[in-house]
Amino acid sequence: MRNQIMKSRRSAEQSLLGGMALASLTAACIWLVLGPAPEVADYLIAVVLLFALFLASLIVMHLVGSTRRQMEAALESRASAEQRAIEALRESEAQWKEVFEHNPVMYFMVDADGIVLSVNTFGAAQLGYLVSELRGQPVLGVFFEADWDTVRKSVEICLAHIGQTHSWEIRKVRKDGSALWVRENAKAVRRQDDRLIVLIACEDITERKEAENALRQSGNYLAEAQRLSHTGSFGWRVATGEIIWSDETFRIFGFEKGPSVALDMVILRIHPDDRAGAQQTIDRASRDGRDFDHEYRLLMPGGSVKHVHATAHAVTDASDGIEFVGAVTDVTARRRAEEKLHEAQAELAHVTRVTALGELAASIAHEVNQPLAAVVANASAALRWLDRDTPELQEARSALVSIIDDGNRAGEVIQRVRGLVSKTADQKAPLDINAVVNEVVTLLHRELFSHRIVLRKDLAPALAPVLGDRIQLQQVILNLVINAIEAMQPVTDRPRKLAIRTHQEDAREILVTVTDSGVGLAVQNADRLFAPFFTTKPDGMGMGLSICRSIVESHGGRLSASINVGPGATFQFSLPMHQEDHTL
């Protein structure tokens, strides 16, 4: 159509110019024929003018044609550009429509009244709807009723600030009733018809929200577990001295919760008697960068005392610095329970000692009567030496010296018995274990003789001292020897032999063994020997060996039993050697 119009215009222009030239030529000819006869000069002038007019017409026709052609070319170029622009616009519109419909983001267009004007196919499908089911419906229908006020306020904010983008996170409800967490980015714009609309792009953040909720729930579980177990966590960055605590750690130390705490605050809260040891542990850990594990007490503002146990593992952070990650546990209740248990064990151990001494009453009486009888005999002898006509003073003096020795020996026996019977707190001190063995053997001398027990002592000389409570270790040896004596009572076809040995196992331990030639141990009972209330004796309480093991373990040692290759059994306990602590 455009080409036809252009051709018609071109034909009209050519006809008009041709007509003008023809009319000019015709007028000139008529003037020459019918006009007055011109002179020759005038005639020539007229001819020249006529020719010039014709030439001018041709030039004008050429210029008009050239201009026309340029205009046609410009019009054709403009028409082509317009056509390309239209095609590009259509293609762009199709592309944007494709993006709008199938981009994995939910898009809504809502009017000022909250009615859905448009929604993309992906967004509708994400909510379980068709586009037609949402268009024209209130947008509140895709939100939980509890969130409607939030939705209204958010839309009002957008309408009050036209052109500004606002974001918020909220739940949408799918058609099946399930929840979908989205982050909405919305902007209010004004259309050409002056109507306000809100454009909303919704990003699915359900997985992130679920992860956050799971993390929050895990954190809540961890905090509750820490509260129930009285165990807090902490982080300590050595380079900066920064210490990060969990809520439970703040509660244990009795500080107000804050972003971090200073090391000086921790040291001041530690009991004055434990500060030096705690400071040594902290200095050694920061210097060596090694794990640490220690216990100390806290002196709380009200004057109460807490026992805490701290353990930490050293790790290297991103800047190659040392950082400790650890836990601190309030063990006050456990320590109090242990103290009560220790008191109960001490009471039971005391009862056991008294019971054992009751069984050894005859032996003790013999050990006491023997020096007392010697005292009487020596006193009588001294009187006789003095009653002579010429008193034998030297003999009397010797008798009196013997009286003193026997009296001292009787006093030592009584002192040992009183020590075993008395109820005293732990009094650990460096001890010669051989001396402890000899003291027990002295008390059992009569018992060994009456049961025809052949005793062999093999005590290693110059043993290093052990750190222990003399009375408690005497009880252990006393129980083991009495058990050995009782185990050999049924033996009648071989000698009843008892061996007590001491020796140094290595540079750290002293071993004490009691070996008998009795009836031995039943294999099925080997694992239960040290269990409370287990006994193989008809009238036994089943507490002796259990108490012995507790005493040995409280001294840092081990108590065990084994079956001999020949007859009988061997009981052995180890004790760590006492070493002076020279740590500054």
Secondary structure, 3 states (H helix, E strand, C coil): CHHHHHHHHHHHHHHHHHHHHHHHHHHHHHHHHHCCCCCHHHHHHHHHHHHHHHHHHHHHHHHHHHHHHHHHHHHHHHHHHHHHHHHHHHHHHHHHHHHHHHCCCEEEEEECCCEEEEECHHHHHHCCCCHHHHCCCEHHHHECHHHHHHHHHHHHHHHHCCCCEEEEEEEEECCCCCEEEEEEEEEEEECCCCCEEEEEEEEECHHHHHHHHHHHHHHHHHHHHHHHHCEEEEEEECCCCEEEECHHHHHHHCCCCCCCECHHHHHHHECHHHHHHHHHHHHHHHHHCCCEEEEEEEECCCCCEEEEEEEEEEEECCCCCEEEEEEEEECHHHHHHHHHHHHHHHHHHHHHHHHHHHHCHHHHHHHHHHHHHHHHHHHHHHHHHHHCCCCCHHHHHHHHHHHHHHHHHHHHHHHHHHHHHCCCCCCEEEECHHHHHHHHHHHCHHHHHHCCEEEEEEECCCCCCEEEEHHHHHHHHHHHHHHHHHHHCCCCCCCEEEEEEEEECCCCEEEEEEEECCCCCCHHHHHHCCCCCCCCCCCCCCCHHHHHHHHHHHCCCEEEEEECCCCCEEEEEEEEECCCCCCC
